[in-house]
Amino acid sequence: MPEAEHKEPKAGPILLTGGTGRLGTALRGLMPGLIAPGREELDITDLCSVERALMRYQPQVVVHAAAYTNVARAETKKALCWRVNVEGTRNLVRAALKCNLHFVHISTDYVFWGDRGGYREDDPVGPVRNYYALSKLAAEEVVRVLPRHLVIRTSFRPSPWPYPVAYTDLYTSQDYLEVIAPQIALALQNLARIPYHTLHIATERKSVYELAKRTRPDVRPASKQEAGVSLPEDISLSLERCGEQRRMLKSAPTDCHA
């Protein structure tokens, strides 16, 4: 059953955080009308900066893609990871509570423990494997105080595979950015037609090594035990809701043309 029914949002500006990151850059290419202030204008760790940006641009939708994403380094940079992922999200939510806007939060599959895979949107989250996962799970819960929100759980990699090794014992539904970003853009262009508060955007289950081999044939197999940080065994996501929404959205006109 649908989690929620959303009122039709008015066509209007979409403000993107993290516009210079990998996903933000890809989304700006797919949706040229996105407003993506730089950090000097929108610093999510500064509430006053966030409030000024929302007041200036009056967005109808905020897409929160800014995040601290270095999983291994987060173990030693916990304060920075928390400040960006949790306090930054909290600042955006505090400002958004004063506006009637639709808030889209880009989250991660790591909010699950990751021992069985096939996780559905309504499966219980946690416990978490590492500090990055903890920060993203906390951020999700902050976002859920907003009446109009969508949490998109996803995972992506740049292409070609950027590392000399890839793990054979970690299973995932992540894919390359050029596969995932258009699916996220499609969701953003059709927010009013998504009757949920949580949506997984991913592809089929495979090992990280299998994914890496698609774009880097010389990648060497490795074990996640070599990562230096606790990682899941199988963090793959259920594609049932994702597939239904993708089929429906592709057959419908878009709500906004950012």
Secondary structure by P-SEA (a helix, b strand, c coil): ccccccccccbbbbbbcccccaaaaaaaaacccbbbbcccccccccaaaaaaaaaaccccbbbcccccccccccccaaaaaaaccaaaaaaaaaaaaacbbbbbbbbcccccccccccccccccccccccaaaaaaaaaaaaaccccbbbbbbbbbbcccccccbbbcccccccccccccaaaaaaaaaccccccccbbbbbcccccaaaaaacccccbbbbbcccccbbbbccbbbbaaaaaaaaaaaaaccccccc
